Amino acid sequence: MTLDELKATLDSFSPVKIEFVARVMESLANPPSANIRAKGTWLTGEADWIEYFGLALSVHHGATIEPLGHSSFETVFRNACEHLRWSIDPPGSRTQRFVDMVVRPKSGKRRRLSLKSTAAKKLSKSALHISKLTEAAWIQDVRTARDRRDRTLELFAQYQRAVTQIIMLRAFREDVDTIPQKYQLVEVPVSIFDSIQQAPLRAFERDAPVIECIVGDRVVAVVAIDRSDAKITVRRIQLSACTVHAEWDRAADIR
């Protein structure tokens, strides 16, 4: 749509539509400030992607104080990729377990993404928490350490074959009744789970085992097998083991 076409369309709008558009324009005129934390990544190397994502955050909070949740995050992420004409699987076309989105940026490397989001209180500045990496109904049925180990190793082998990156959007806010003052976009490499394949049998003796993820000589995360909820939780993921692509700081006068 050209500028003249846009003006002509606005001239035909009712007062209610004009007020609505004005509110959106106010949001777009005062977007959050983008802080590139890792330069030249497959996301931050595209200035238009970063700008689009920030504008979407701004429009979202022009209508609500609620943080961008998982479904909205997936939509905004998809739209930003489509804006750059990246190849992306159509909405609702998931055919692979664990994967939320498949995208091929201009670089040509196909990325199979698991998208996560959180707006939990008092988010750590040095570590991440994934409350539900994936479901695992078998957890409540297995009874021996060997069975737990075999099923866990099989699950993570499947996960790492399917997912190339975990992308998490973190919303930092001072109170549940306020707009997040910061969003942080983090990429968690699935390679942090490599060491699980070498976990000893004794690590699976408990009904709800906890397995350390070791990279080099340090623990970078802890995987917890949650028997009560039949899910896999990942705790204390060290931010230093991840890529922080960018952060968006809220403009001071957004409502």
N, C-alpha and C positions, 0 to 999 in steps of 0.2 A: 504494500500500500504506500503510495507516494504521500508527501506532505499535504498537497492540495486535496487528495482524496480523503486524508485523515481529517482535514479541516471541514470538508463537506459533510463527512459522516457526523462529526461533532455538532454541526449546525442542525442536524436532524434529530438530535438526542433530546429526550425529555429532561426536565430539571433534576429528576432523581438520577438519571443516567449520568448527567454532567457532574453531579455531586460525587457519584461513585468513582468516575474517572479522575476527578480532581484528587480524591483521596489516594488513588493508586499513583498518580503523578507526584504527589507529595512524598510518598514512600520512595519512588524511583529517584527523586531529586536529593534524597538524603540516605544513600545506601551505607551499609557497614563498611568500615575501612579494612581492606584486605592486607594481610601481612604474609608475604611469601616466606615460608620457613625452610623449604627445600627448593632451590632454584633448578629449573631445567628438567623437572620430572615429566612424566607423560601427561600430567594434569597441569602443573604450574608452568610448563613450557608453552602453554596455550593461554595467552592473556585473556582472550575472549571467553574461554571456559570459566576462568576465575571471576571475571566481571559478571557473566551471566548468573553464576551461582550466587554471588553476593546480591544481585538485584532480586533474585527469587526469594532470598531470605528477607530482604527489605519489604517486598510486596506481601509476603506471608505475615509478617509482623505488623503490617498496616491494618490487618484485620483481626489479629489475635495475639495474645501474650503467650499462648502455648508454644512450646518448642517444636521444631520440625521433627515429627515422628517418623517411624520407619517407612510407612507407605508414602508419605509426602517427600521424604528424603529420596526414595527410589524414583519418584516422579521427577523431582527437580534434577537429580543426577542424570536421568535419562534425557530430559529436555536440554540440558547443557551439552550433552554429547551430540544430540541431534542437531543442535544449533551449529555445531562445527562440521556437520555432514559426516560424522563418523558412522561406520557400519555398526548397527546395534540390533539385537534380536527384538522382534515386535513384542509389545506388552502381552502378557498372558501366554507366551510361547515357551515357557520353561519345560524342558524335557529332561533335565539332569538334576539329580538330587544334590542338595546343598547350594546350588548356584542360583542367585537372584537375577543376574544380568550378564550377558555376553556382549562385549564391545570390542571393536577393532579400531583404534585411533589411526591417524594418518601414518604413523610409524609402521603400521601393518601388523604389529604383534597382537594376537588375539588374547583377550583377557577375560577370564571367567571369574566373576566377582561374587562374593558373599557380602551383602550390605548389612551393616549394623548401625544402630543409633542408641544414644543414651542421654538422659537429662537428669541422672541421679543426683541427689544432694551431695555436696562436698566431694566433687570429682577430684581425684588426685592429679597433681601436675607432673608426676613422674611415672605413673603406672595406669594401665587400662584394666577394665573388667568386662568380660563378655558373659553375661548371665546365662545365655543359652546359645552355645555354638551350634548345637543340633540336638534333635531328639534321639533317644536310643531306648526303645521300648524293651529291649532284651535285658536291660539292667536289672529289672525287678524279677527276672526269671532265673538268671544264672546263680549258682550256689557255690562254686569252687573257684579258687584263685586262678587255676589254669584256664577255666572257661572265661573268666573275666578278662584275663590277659589276652587270650586269643581273640575274643570279640572286640576288645578295645583296639588291638593292633590292626585288626581287619578294618574297623571303622575309620581309623585315621589314615590308613593306606588308601581307602576309597576317597576320603575327604581330600587328601592331597593330590590325588589324581584328577579330581573334579574341579577344585578351586585353585586358582593361581594367586589371588589376593583377597584379603579381607579388608574392606573399606569401612571405617567407622566414623560417624559424625558425632561429636561430643558437644553438648550444649551446657555451658557453664552459666549458672544463675545463682543469685544471692538468696532468692526466695521463690516459692512456687507461684506467688502472685505477681512476679515480675518477668519481663522479657529477658531472655538470656543476654548477658553482657558480652559473651564471646562464644563463637562456634569454632571448633577445631576439627580438621579433616585429617584422619590418620590412616595409613596403610600398614597393615600387619602382615608380614610375610608368613606364608604357611610353612616355610622351612623351619620355623621355631618348633614344630612338632616332630622333626626328624628323629630326635633322640628317644621318642616314645617307643620306637621299634626295638630299642635295646634295653628297655626297662626290665629289671629283674622280676622274677615270679613273686618274690616277697612283697613287692610294691602293691600287689593285687590281693593280699590276704584279707584286708578289711572288706566289709560289704560295700562301703563307699570309699574306694581307694582315691588317693591323691598322688599324682605323678608329676615329678619335676620335669620341666623342659629345659634342656641344657644346650647352650651354644658356646663352643669353645670350652672355657672352664668356669662359666657362670650360669646360674639359674636365671632364665629370662622370663619364665612364666610357670604357672602351676595349673595342671588340668585336674579337675575334680569330677569324679563320676557320681552324679547326684541320683541316688537310688530312689529317694522319696518322690521326685518329680520326673524320673526317667529321662534325664537330660545330661548333657555335657556342659560344664561351666569352665571357663578359663579365667584364672585369677592372676593378679599381680604381673600382668604383661608389661615388661619394662619399656617405657617410651623410647629409651635409647636403642632398643632393638628394632624399632619401627621407623617409618618415614612419616614425619609430620609435613604434609604437603603445604597447608596454608591455615591461617586463622582469620576470622572475620570479627572485628570488634565493633560493637553496636555504636552507632552515631548517638551523640549525647542527647539530642532532642527528639528521638523517636519515642512515641508514647509508650 
